[in-house]
Amino acid sequence: MGVKTQTKELIADHLDVDISEVTDDAHLMDDLMADSLDLVDLLMQIEEEFDVEIQEKHAKKIKTVNDVLERIKIEMGEKWDIRKD
């Protein structure tokens, strides 16, 4: 399973939404009904799952599923290419 698919499944599971709702442009708070605590917990889970560290200054800028994916890609660097979908 690639990073994109795995990330979308993590988001769907964590926010208790159907995977079909987790589109690249879905807004985590407005579309997927996450609150600020959900986002903190989700990012911690992502950090653990992909062995990355998302600094607070970057975490504050994450609004959409695509923002999450882009941040993971940046943090993973070359490892992203190995695990991508």
Summary of the structure (lengths in Angstrom):
residues: 85
radius of gyration: 11.7
end to end distance: 6.9
largest distance: 32.2
contacts: 233
relative contact order: 0.20
helix: 62%
strand: 2%
